[in-house]
Structure formats: structure tokens, C-alpha cells
Amino acid sequence: MTTTERPAWRAALLLILGYTAYYFCRTNFSVGRPSQLAELAQGGLSTGAATVALGRIATLGVVAGICGKFFAGRIVHRLGGVWAFLLGGIGAALATAAFGRSSGIPLFGLFWVGNRLFQSVGWPATIRIVGSWFTAGNYGKAMGVVSLSWLFGDALARAGQARLLATGWDWRGVYIASAAVLLGAVLLCGLFLRERPVEPRATATPHAPVPLRELFARPAFLGVCIAAFGFTLVNVTLSEWLPVYFTGIGLSQGKAALASGLYPLMGGLSAVAFGALGDRAGSQGRQRLLIGGMLLTGATMAGFLLARTPEIAFVLVALAGLVAGGPYAYTVGAAALDLVEPKQAAAVNGIIDGMGYLGAILAGEAVARLAVALGWNGAFAALAGVCLLASGLCVVLLRRSA
């Protein structure tokens, strides 16, 4: 690392710290769900009705995130990356704390929707800041490393929250602690994170400005959106429901939360490897890696149909992280910087991420209903089918863009 690169990597480390803390206020809904289900059952709701109600809240949160993603680019453009990042973090922390102090399905839904609206600004702001600090030849590596914030960060958050549950905390305490972590981290970023280098980079971007409406006529952009749809559906389903899945096959709540962290942990390794390979492979090579990752993800989801013991499930969860984590991180990260100039990247990332989160809508109530009606085998079979279909569509688009 040269002396001129060190400030850029310091900015990346601050972004990792800050966006890792964002995930403390996202994984808490998944990790605390078994405890929250038990509380709702004590209040008179059946387990099935409580599961569907929380699944509906998860879906509403995803819808809120989608709406936020499509407007986040404008917010980042107006406020700048750093101020938008701080706004998203502080708002999400306050909404999480309010959730932890509230009671009843309506208030749970209100505060979770508010949390996800604020969180939707954080990642586009991160893309804007990375694009300002790094040159085009390092986008893949830089975004792969920064993506550790929500991959390793997800695992770190789950491990910490699992520890709290194992020592007797209930889900409400986990929420308050998660809000405190996020608030502290974003305030630290506010003190030390800067929007861009003092001296602009000589080689900022290989792209001329592109009218956003023209992107929808480009097969490469459409392929990234379809891949984002499939990977986001898988990622959100596993992130939201693995603790419930593991408790269903015999693990305690604490062990289930810890086991669910295997997925983002292995996904972090995949993101760094994919970023490095992607910088070497070029645009066409990255598209082929994306399709290969989707096919392997579908095969892994099908493998859950044969899982008969927790040990087999552990292996499949780790494998899912390895084959899906890197390609997914690319679609919601460096892909926008590959397609347009850095100043447009936040807006384009918002569109790609928003299109992806259309798939995540299915990861809430729809997956809950599938799991209740057909068991988890039905849910995993559906995920495998979506991955296979998305792979086929991406292949068609790749041929058109060649």
C-alpha cells in the first residue's frame, strides 16, 4: 500500500465500522424473533399467527427499503455521502430503540418500517464515498473489502446478539444494545470520515455521464438487476429465517443465532475473493462469474432438501455463503461503479438494490406461509427454482450484450 492509498483505505475502514453497526439494527429482528414469538404467544397469539405477523412486518420493512432505495440517490446527491450516511444511521438507531420499547404488532411494524427507510440511505452513501476515494481499477477490490461490513458485520452482530440472549437478555434488551452500537459508530464516522480526498484522483472513472433511463435498454444493466433479484431473495431469506429454521431442527435460541452467522461469515470471504477475481476478469468475466454463482446457489438451496441433521445444515449454510456472498456483494456494490461514473453510482446502486429488494419482498410473509404450509423443504425448493430461472435469463442477456 502506497502513501497515497492509505487515506483511501482509512476511509474504507471507517465505512466498514459504520456500516457494520448498521447491521446490528437489522439482524436484531431475525436474532430476536424466537424470543419475540414466545412473548407474542404468551400474549395469546398462536405460534403460526405470530410467525405470519412477524413475516408480514419483515415484508413491510423490505417494501420500505425498496421505496427508500429509489429515493436514496437523490438524498445522497443533495446531502453528500457522509451527511447521508450519518442521517441514515442516526435515524435507524432511534427507530430501533423505539421498537425495543414498544408493544403490539402495529407499533412493531411502524418502527421497523421507519428503521428500514433510514437504513436504505446508508449503502448508496457508502458507494458514493468509495467512488470518490478509489480509482476505477480498484473498485472491485475496494467494494469487496467494504462489503465485509454487511457480511462479516452480519456475523459479528449475530454472534454478539446471540451472546446477549445466551446470558439471559430478552429481545428488547438486544434492540436497545444494538441501537447504542449504531449510534456510537456513526458519531465516530462523523468525526473522522471525509467525503473525498483533498486532491482529486487523476483517474476517477472510465465512464461518461449516462442518462439513467438509457440504462434500462442495456442488457448488462438488466442482467445485474435480475441477478440482484435472485441473490437478494436468497440472502434476505437466510438472514431472516435461519434462526427459526435452526430452532426447528433442535437447536437452542442462542445456538441457532450463532449458527446463522455462518452464512455471512463465509459470504465475507467470498466477497473479497470475488472482488479480486473480478478486477482481473474484466466486465465479461464478472458477468460469467455472476451466472456461475447463481447456478451454484440454486444447487445449494436444493441441497437443503436432503439435510437430515444440524451438521449437514451447517455445511450447506456455509456453502451458501461461499457461492452467493461474492456475487451478491458485486451486484449491490461495484456493479454500479462498473456501469456509470461515481457521481451517478449512488442513484444507480439505489435502482439495482431496489430491483433486488423486489425479490426480498417474497422473503418475509411469502416464505413464512410456505414454511408453515409445506415445511422448510418447500421454501428451499422455491429458492432453488428462482435461482435456476434467474440464471437462464442472465445467460440470454449476456449473449445479447456480447
Salt bridges, closest charged atoms under 4 A:
GLU39 OE2 - ARG172 NH2 2.98
ASP154 OD1 - ARG158 NE 2.49
GLU240 OE1 - ARG33 NH2 2.46
ASP338 OD2 - ARG286 NE 2.83
ASP353 OD2 - LYS69 NZ 2.72
GLU365 OE2 - ARG56 NH2 3.19
GLU365 OE2 - ARG369 NH2 2.88
